[in-house]
Amino acid sequence: MASDELAQKLQSRLNVTQEAAEPRPEPANSPQRARPQEPDAACGESASELSAKLNRRLDINQGNAAPRPTRVFNPYTEFKEFSRKQIKDMEAMFKRYDTGKDGFIDLMELKLMMEKLGAPQTHLGLKNMIKEVDEDFDGKLSFREFLLIFRRAAAGELQEESGLMALARLSEINVSTEGVMGAKDFFEAKMKVASQGSKFEAEIREEKEERKRQEVEKKQRQAAFKQLQSTFCS
């Protein structure tokens, strides 16, 4: 019933627009009567554009609109700040809560996710969470928009009390080693990891060298003992 009323309103608005775009007949005694009317191209184009938009909106409300092509992206090249394992973990989490298996997390699925994570949100809070990263304004989260949550968390762009920050923190995905406190900490963490790796390798080399020294000393002691033994036995 609501769809029929909306359709009637949209059609009425379209008719008014088209009537405004059509030239009105001049009176018979008007000096402009003899002059041919020139079509208003701009007005015609505007009416056509509005008609297309209204028809598109009507199709969406009636569920007849064809889905628009989604943006194809490579998460491994676009989100280089995360490792392949982290992206795979995010994808696994996204698919787990995409219960409709349509490639999106809608409002109700996000509600379930936040409840499972132990941070339930109000209806308005959930809508604001989606709105914050909803780049195509479709009211739901694509996988790319889901990754944006963790990117913004890693860049320190989310408010501490926001629902998205709670999602990033409470998920089992570990992004702390690559900077949850901003880009500065991200590079510092990278340098720290590299430094720890170098220190670990240095310690291994020292242990190997120490074992070699101990082996050499052991052989020297054995050789000295044999030489001393041969001296007494001769």
Secondary structure, 3 states (H helix, E strand, C coil): CHHHHHHHHHHHHHHHHHHHHCCCCCCCCCCCCCCCCCCCHHHHHHHHHHHHHHHHHHHHHHCCCCCCCCCCCCHHHHCCCCCHHHHHHHHHHHHHHCCCCCCCECHHHHHHHHHHCCCCCCHHHHHHHHHHHCCCCCCCECHHHHHHHHHHHHCCCCCCCCHHHHHHHHCCCCCHHHCCCCHHHHHHHHHHHHHHHHHHHHHHHHHHHHHHHHHHHHHHHHHHHHHHHHHHHC
